[in-house]
Amino acid sequence: MATINKLQTPLTASVVHSLKAGDEVLVSGLIYTARDMAHKRLCQLIDTGGNLPFELEGAIIYYVGPTPARPGRVIGAAGPTTSLRMDPFSPALIANGLKAMLGKGYRGEKVREALKKYGAVHLSAIGGAGALLSKHIVAAQIIAYEDLGAEAIRKLQVVDFPAIVAYDSYGNSVYKK
């Protein structure tokens, strides 16, 4: 049986470098949500020297636009969105300390190069399992860009959030196997 790596945020360089493509992980701690428009705004802040709404160093960004929470729940369905849409922005975030991204699907060459250069990973979660994945989110709070609705940046507290290392910091990928 394969070993499941338990990850605690924020991620350190040594933890990131210990991960290999295909490893199963369970993430616990704080992660942040962001999609296309939030990524664009974060990169604009980096370009202008503005203050980011959260610390990028060691962070994980989850590519999700959750549905509204039902009564008694902290969040609605929270399944991953297609990662490729964030590719124009991801290298700048990785260069500024982002250690992992969590989404689904392939990443472009510039992102894969940034993962190797700066020591980061891309994690994949199972698409279509948003209701199941939301059970691993124990707290959610909008921290920036509320005007973006479902795509606002949220701070999530997760416990044993399941994912797979899709791209590691050495240039390996589960998509090449």
HELIX and SHEET records of a PDB file:
HELIX    1   1 ALA A   13  SER A   18  1                                   6    
HELIX    2   2 ASP A   36  THR A   48  1                                  13    
HELIX    3   3 SER A   83  MET A   86  5                                   4    
HELIX    4   4 SER A   90  ALA A   95  1                                   6    
HELIX    5   5 GLU A  109  TYR A  118  1                                  10    
HELIX    6   6 GLY A  130  SER A  134  1                                   5    
HELIX    7   7 GLU A  146  GLU A  151  5                                   6    
HELIX    8   8 VAL A  174  LYS A  176  5                                   3    
SHEET    1   A 7 ILE A   4  GLN A   8  0                                        
SHEET    2   A 7 GLU A  24  THR A  33  1                                        
SHEET    3   A 7 ILE A  60  TYR A  62  1                                        
SHEET    4   A 7 ALA A 100  GLY A 103  1                                        
SHEET    5   A 7 VAL A 121  SER A 124  1                                        
SHEET    6   A 7 ILE A 153  TYR A 167 -1                                        
SHEET    7   A 7 ILE A 137  ALA A 144 -1                                        
END                                                                             
